[in-house]
Amino acid sequence: MADDIEARIAAAPGPPPSPEGDDGYLERRTLRRGSAGWLLLTGLGVAYVVSGDFSGWNAGLKEGGFGGLAVATVLMGVMYACLVFSLAELSAILPTAGGGYGFARRALGPWGGFLTGTAILIEYVLAPAAIVVFIGKYVESLGLFGLTSGWPVYLACFALFIGVHLWGVGEALRFSLAVTAVAVAALLIFAVGAFTEFDPGKLHDVPVDPTAFGAGSWLPLGVLGIWAAFPFGMWFFLGVEGVPLAAEEAKDPVRSMPRALTLSMGVLALLALLTFLASTGARGADAIKEAGDPLLVALDGNHRLAWLRTFVNYAGLAGLVASFFSLIYAGSRQLFALSRAGYLPRFLSLTSRRKAPYLGLLIPGALGFALAAATGDGQRLLNIAVFGAAISYALMALSHIVLRRREPHLPRPYRTPGGAATSTVAFVLALAALVATFLVDKDAAFIALAVYAAALGYFAIYSRHRLVATAPEEEFAALAAAEAELNRD
């Protein structure tokens, strides 16, 4: 039967073979395998997200008050948990650097794969550009080396941290784990200190809008405020879905990927709960709703905790660095996978002697630096990234649903609890989050749509005719098509 399948793959119409011959093409596009175990992968999952605990989420208080943001955070937490469980199953089936794009390629075809991969790429190129702006502001506020926020700081960050990635993936992930550990420890210490000032009455002190439907002390902006707060509830988890992008560099990815994804989600849920409650309860939701540094504002006025304020201030910079560093990694691997399969120009997937996709690091880095330097608007850049993320979540959840129904007998070393029902919940909530981005920042949503449309035009006109059949994701899809044809016979 295996011979029949191989013959049908060879005879079936599809992407052309690689132009350099199978061995030569893929040999120049390989990553360093076995560089990361479950602990480094878990650290990577937390690193993607941890900066969101220090700032950004609190703007949801302005949109929905404590109750609105609390409900939004719970719903977005459910969405991410369902998505993570679905991705854990998919990453065990197809452990390649393509991540979500590879899953969608199998389930939804080339168009679905490109739609998903492009949305993920928007997220992971724009998010580092946004975070480096926040890093610049932190550096200026701390008075480090007398620097002010601006392009020299952005350039130094991109150059330094891309350099570490070029050095080697193992070294990069260990650095990320160390910085992330500092940030997580700071959040836990902050929560302990802030809870000494906790007052339940401060949670719902945002002024009530009497014209809003369903408005009250816990929902001061009404029921619609819950929906408007969705994008800010996402900040506690945004990026954790990127762990499967490290599959080709992981030790025993079939086992380590599901473990790392679920552990990362557990850590992030705990940090979200502690940070949210401690910050709002210590100082008041109204006081921190527009703060650029909500954790520091939560500690204002308490001289006994002045030492903690200083510590958290520096740790906030560590959290930003951890997320910036890890998101650069994620973007380079998504670009690498799309390029290797021919969806993007093939030269972008070339790897160095140290098995690093050097162009996949340098070109998105240059683009991110240019965007940060040109706009200086971290909030707008991050809103665009959130829009791309929401699209990718819906498509990845849909991929799980389709594969569960179309290929129920596909070997699944890890099975999602609840099966397709779990991914259906993720799909519905992802669509709701996507619509919510228009409630928060219409300009950012339309900018993201324009970028998306341009990318789809490139694929329709050019790259879909130049896919590489020997890329892992393409071979996986071809195998599925051949098996389906054989079963029909």
C-alpha positions in Angstrom: 0.0 0.0 0.0 2.9 2.4 0.8 4.2 1.8 -2.7 0.8 2.6 -4.2 0.7 5.9 -2.2 4.2 6.9 -3.3 3.4 6.2 -6.9 0.2 8.3 -6.8 2.1 11.1 -5.1 4.7 11.0 -7.9 2.0 10.9 -10.6 -0.4 13.4 -9.1 -0.4 17.0 -10.4 0.8 19.5 -7.9 3.7 21.9 -7.0 6.8 21.5 -9.1 9.8 19.9 -7.6 12.5 22.0 -6.1 14.7 23.7 -8.7 18.0 22.7 -7.1 17.2 19.0 -6.7 15.6 17.6 -3.6 18.7 17.1 -1.6 20.5 20.3 -2.5 17.4 22.4 -2.0 16.5 21.2 1.5 20.1 20.8 2.7 20.5 24.5 2.3 17.3 25.0 4.3 17.6 23.0 7.5 17.4 24.1 11.1 19.3 22.7 14.0 17.3 19.8 15.3 17.1 18.7 18.9 18.0 22.1 20.3 15.1 22.6 22.7 13.4 20.3 25.2 10.0 20.9 26.9 11.4 23.4 29.4 12.9 25.7 26.8 9.7 25.4 24.7 7.6 26.3 27.8 9.8 29.2 28.4 9.4 30.3 24.8 5.6 30.1 25.1 5.6 32.3 28.2 8.2 34.7 26.7 6.0 35.4 23.8 3.4 36.8 26.1 4.9 38.1 29.4 5.3 41.7 28.3 1.5 41.9 28.0 1.2 41.5 31.8 3.3 44.7 32.4 1.3 47.0 30.2 -1.4 47.3 27.6 -4.1 45.1 29.0 -5.3 47.9 31.4 -6.7 49.9 28.4 -9.5 47.3 28.5 -10.7 49.0 31.7 -11.4 52.1 29.7 -13.4 50.0 27.2 -15.4 47.9 29.7 -14.5 48.6 33.3 -13.4 45.9 35.7 -16.4 43.6 35.0 -16.2 44.0 31.2 -12.4 43.3 31.1 -12.8 40.5 33.6 -15.4 38.7 31.4 -13.4 39.5 28.2 -10.3 38.0 29.8 -12.1 34.9 30.9 -13.6 34.4 27.4 -10.2 35.1 25.7 -8.6 32.7 28.1 -11.1 30.0 27.1 -10.4 30.8 23.4 -6.6 30.4 23.9 -7.0 27.3 26.1 -9.2 25.6 23.4 -6.8 26.7 20.7 -3.7 25.5 22.5 -5.3 22.1 23.1 -6.1 21.9 19.4 -2.6 23.0 18.3 -1.1 20.4 20.7 -2.9 17.7 18.7 -1.9 19.2 15.3 1.7 19.8 16.3 2.1 16.2 17.3 0.7 15.2 13.8 2.9 17.6 11.8 5.9 18.7 13.8 7.4 21.2 11.3 8.5 24.8 11.4 5.4 25.8 9.5 3.3 25.7 12.6 -0.3 26.9 12.0 0.4 27.4 8.3 1.4 23.7 8.0 -1.8 22.6 9.7 -4.0 24.8 7.5 -2.2 23.6 4.4 -3.2 20.0 5.2 -6.8 20.8 6.1 -7.6 23.8 3.9 -5.3 23.4 0.9 -2.7 25.9 -0.5 -5.0 28.9 -0.2 -5.9 28.1 3.4 -2.2 27.5 4.2 -1.2 30.9 2.7 -4.1 32.8 4.4 -3.1 31.3 7.8 0.7 31.8 7.3 0.3 35.4 6.2 -1.9 36.3 9.2 0.6 34.7 11.5 3.4 36.6 9.8 1.6 39.9 10.2 1.4 39.2 13.9 5.0 38.3 14.3 6.5 41.0 12.2 4.4 43.8 13.6 4.5 42.8 17.3 8.3 43.2 17.7 8.1 46.6 16.0 5.5 47.6 18.6 7.4 46.2 21.5 10.7 47.9 20.6 8.9 51.2 20.8 7.8 50.3 24.3 11.3 49.2 25.2 12.5 52.7 24.0 10.1 54.4 26.3 11.1 52.2 29.3 14.8 52.9 28.6 14.1 56.6 28.6 12.0 56.5 31.8 14.6 54.6 33.6 17.3 57.0 32.5 19.6 54.2 31.3 22.8 55.5 29.8 21.1 58.9 29.3 19.3 57.5 26.3 16.0 58.8 25.0 13.4 56.8 23.0 14.1 56.8 19.3 15.6 55.0 16.3 19.1 54.5 17.9 17.5 52.4 20.7 15.3 50.5 18.2 18.3 49.8 16.0 20.5 48.6 18.9 17.7 46.3 20.1 17.2 44.7 16.7 20.9 44.4 16.0 21.8 42.9 19.4 19.0 40.4 19.6 19.0 39.3 16.0 22.7 38.7 16.5 22.0 36.3 19.4 19.6 34.4 17.2 22.2 34.2 14.4 24.6 32.7 16.9 22.4 29.7 17.5 18.9 28.6 18.5 19.9 26.8 21.6 21.8 29.9 22.9 18.8 32.1 21.9 16.2 30.0 23.7 18.3 29.7 26.9 18.7 33.5 26.9 15.0 33.9 26.4 14.3 31.5 29.3 16.6 33.4 31.7 15.1 36.8 30.9 11.5 35.4 31.1 12.3 33.9 34.5 13.2 37.3 35.8 10.0 38.8 34.4 7.8 36.1 35.9 9.5 36.3 39.3 8.9 40.1 39.3 5.2 39.6 38.5 4.8 37.1 41.4 6.6 39.4 43.8 4.5 42.4 42.6 1.3 40.5 43.2 2.4 39.6 46.8 3.2 43.2 47.5 0.1 44.7 45.8 -2.3 42.3 47.5 -1.3 43.9 50.9 -3.1 47.0 49.6 -6.1 45.1 48.1 -9.5 46.8 48.5 -12.5 45.1 46.7 -14.2 48.5 46.5 -11.5 49.8 44.2 -12.3 47.2 41.5 -15.4 48.9 40.3 -14.6 52.6 40.6 -14.8 53.5 36.8 -17.5 56.1 36.2 -20.8 54.6 34.9 -22.1 55.6 31.5 -25.9 55.8 32.1 -26.6 55.7 28.4 -24.9 52.3 27.9 -27.1 49.2 27.7 -26.8 47.1 30.8 -24.5 49.7 32.5 -23.8 49.3 36.3 -20.9 49.6 38.7 -19.4 46.3 37.5 -20.1 47.0 33.8 -19.8 50.8 33.7 -19.7 50.8 29.8 -22.5 48.3 29.5 -22.6 44.9 27.9 -21.0 46.1 24.7 -17.9 47.0 26.8 -17.2 43.3 27.3 -16.9 42.9 23.5 -14.8 46.0 23.1 -12.4 44.7 25.8 -11.7 41.4 23.9 -8.5 42.6 22.3 -7.1 43.7 25.7 -8.1 40.4 27.3 -6.0 38.8 24.5 -2.9 40.6 25.7 -2.5 38.2 28.6 -2.1 35.3 26.1 -1.2 36.8 22.7 1.6 34.8 21.1 1.5 31.5 23.0 0.2 29.8 19.9 3.7 30.3 18.4 5.3 27.4 20.3 4.8 24.9 17.4 7.0 27.1 15.2 9.9 25.6 17.1 8.9 22.0 16.2 11.8 21.2 13.9 14.3 22.4 16.5 12.7 20.5 19.4 13.7 17.3 21.1 11.0 14.7 20.6 8.4 17.3 19.4 5.6 14.8 19.4 5.7 14.7 23.2 7.4 18.0 24.1 5.1 20.2 22.0 1.8 19.3 23.7 3.5 19.4 27.1 5.0 22.8 26.5 1.8 24.3 25.1 -0.3 23.2 28.0 2.3 24.3 30.6 2.7 27.7 29.0 -1.0 28.3 29.0 -1.3 27.3 32.7 1.5 29.7 33.7 0.0 32.5 31.7 -3.5 32.0 33.1 -2.1 32.2 36.6 -0.1 35.4 35.9 -3.1 37.0 34.2 -5.3 36.3 37.3 -2.7 37.6 39.8 -1.7 40.7 37.8 -5.2 41.8 36.9 -6.6 41.5 40.5 -3.6 42.8 42.3 -3.2 45.9 40.0 -6.9 46.9 40.1 -7.5 46.1 43.7 -4.4 48.0 45.0 -4.9 51.3 43.3 -8.3 51.2 41.5 -9.5 50.4 38.0 -10.0 54.1 37.2 -6.5 55.1 38.2 -4.7 52.6 36.0 -7.1 52.4 33.0 -5.0 54.8 30.9 -1.5 54.2 32.5 1.4 53.3 30.3 2.8 51.4 33.3 -0.2 50.1 35.3 1.8 48.0 37.7 3.9 51.0 38.8 0.8 53.2 39.1 -0.8 50.4 41.3 2.1 50.9 43.7 2.0 54.7 43.8 1.5 56.4 47.1 2.8 53.5 49.2 6.3 54.4 50.5 6.6 51.1 52.2 6.6 49.4 48.7 9.0 51.9 47.0 11.6 49.2 46.7 9.1 47.0 44.9 8.2 49.8 42.5 11.8 50.2 41.5 12.2 46.4 41.1 9.1 46.1 38.9 10.2 49.0 36.8 13.4 47.3 35.8 11.6 43.9 35.5 9.1 45.4 33.1 12.0 46.1 30.8 13.0 42.4 31.1 9.5 41.3 30.2 9.5 43.5 27.1 12.9 42.1 26.1 11.7 38.6 26.6 8.7 39.1 24.3 10.6 41.1 21.8 13.4 38.5 21.6 11.0 35.5 21.3 8.7 37.1 18.7 11.7 37.8 16.5 12.3 34.0 16.7 8.7 33.2 15.8 8.6 35.5 12.9 11.8 34.1 11.4 10.5 30.5 11.6 7.2 31.3 10.0 8.9 33.2 7.2 11.4 30.3 6.8 8.6 27.8 6.4 6.6 29.8 3.9 9.7 30.5 1.9 10.9 27.0 1.9 7.6 25.8 0.5 7.6 28.5 -2.2 4.8 30.7 -0.9 7.3 33.5 -0.4 10.6 34.0 -2.3 12.7 30.9 -1.8 15.9 32.7 -1.0 14.4 33.8 2.3 14.6 30.3 3.7 18.4 29.8 3.2 20.2 28.9 6.5 23.7 29.6 7.7 26.4 27.2 8.8 24.9 27.5 12.3 21.5 26.5 10.9 19.9 29.9 11.4 17.6 31.3 8.8 19.7 34.5 8.5 17.6 36.3 5.9 14.4 35.3 7.7 15.8 37.1 10.7 17.4 40.1 9.0 14.7 41.1 6.5 11.7 41.1 9.0 14.1 42.8 11.5 14.8 45.6 9.0 11.1 45.9 8.3 10.2 46.0 12.0 12.9 48.6 12.6 11.7 50.8 9.7 8.1 50.7 11.0 9.1 51.5 14.6 11.3 54.4 13.5 8.8 55.8 11.0 5.8 55.7 13.2 6.8 55.5 16.9 3.3 54.3 17.5 3.6 51.0 19.4 -0.1 50.9 20.2 -1.2 51.1 16.5 1.4 48.5 15.4 0.3 46.1 18.1 -3.4 46.6 17.2 -2.5 45.6 13.6 -0.7 42.5 15.0 -3.8 41.6 17.1 -5.9 41.7 13.9 -3.6 39.3 12.1 -3.5 37.0 15.2 -7.3 36.8 15.3 -7.5 35.7 11.7 -4.9 33.1 12.2 -6.7 31.7 15.3 -10.0 31.2 13.4 -8.2 29.5 10.6 -6.1 27.2 12.8 -9.2 26.2 14.8 -11.0 25.5 11.6 -8.1 23.4 10.4 -8.5 21.2 13.5 -12.2 20.8 12.9 -11.7 19.9 9.3 -9.0 17.3 10.0 -11.1 15.7 12.8 -14.0 15.3 10.4 -12.2 14.5 7.2 -9.4 12.3 8.6 -10.7 10.7 11.8 -8.3 7.8 11.5 -5.2 10.0 11.2 -2.6 8.9 13.8 -2.9 11.3 16.7 -0.2 10.8 19.5 -2.0 13.5 21.4 -5.8 14.0 21.2 -7.5 17.3 22.1 -9.8 17.0 25.1 -13.3 17.5 23.7 -12.3 16.9 20.1 -13.8 19.2 17.5 -16.2 20.8 20.1 -13.1 22.3 21.7 -11.8 23.8 18.5 -15.3 25.0 17.6 -15.4 27.1 20.7 -12.0 28.6 19.8 -13.2 29.3 16.2 -16.4 31.2 17.4 -14.5 33.2 20.0 -11.7 34.0 17.5 -14.3 35.4 15.0 -15.8 37.5 17.8 -12.3 38.8 18.7 -11.7 39.7 15.0 -14.8 41.8 14.9 -13.9 43.4 18.2 -10.7 44.8 16.7 -12.8 47.1 14.6 -14.5 48.4 17.8 -11.1 49.4 19.2 -9.0 50.7 16.3 -10.7 50.8 12.8 -7.6 52.3 11.2 -5.4 49.4 12.4 -7.9 46.8 11.2 -8.1 48.4 7.7 -4.3 48.7 7.5 -4.0 45.0 8.3 -6.7 44.2 5.7 -4.8 46.2 3.0 -1.5 44.3 3.8 -3.4 41.0 3.7 -5.0 41.8 0.4 -1.6 42.7 -1.2 -0.1 39.4 0.0 -3.1 37.5 -1.4 -2.6 39.2 -4.7 1.0 38.1 -4.8 0.0 34.5 -4.1 -2.8 34.5 -6.6 -0.7 35.9 -9.4 2.7 34.5 -8.7 3.7 32.2 -5.9 0.9 29.6 -6.0 2.4 28.4 -9.3 5.8 28.0 -7.8 5.3 25.8 -4.7 8.0 23.3 -3.7 6.7 19.7 -3.6 9.5 18.5 -1.4 8.8 20.9 1.5 7.6 19.0 4.5 4.2 20.6 4.6 3.6 20.0 0.9 4.7 16.4 1.1 2.3 15.9 4.1 -0.6 17.3 2.0 0.3 15.3 -1.0 0.4 12.1 1.1 -3.1 12.9 2.4 -4.4 13.4 -1.1 -2.9 10.2 -2.3 -4.3 8.2 0.6 -7.8 9.7 0.0 -7.6 8.7 -3.7 -6.5 5.2 -2.8 -9.4 4.8 -0.3 -11.9 6.0 -3.0 -10.5 3.3 -5.3 
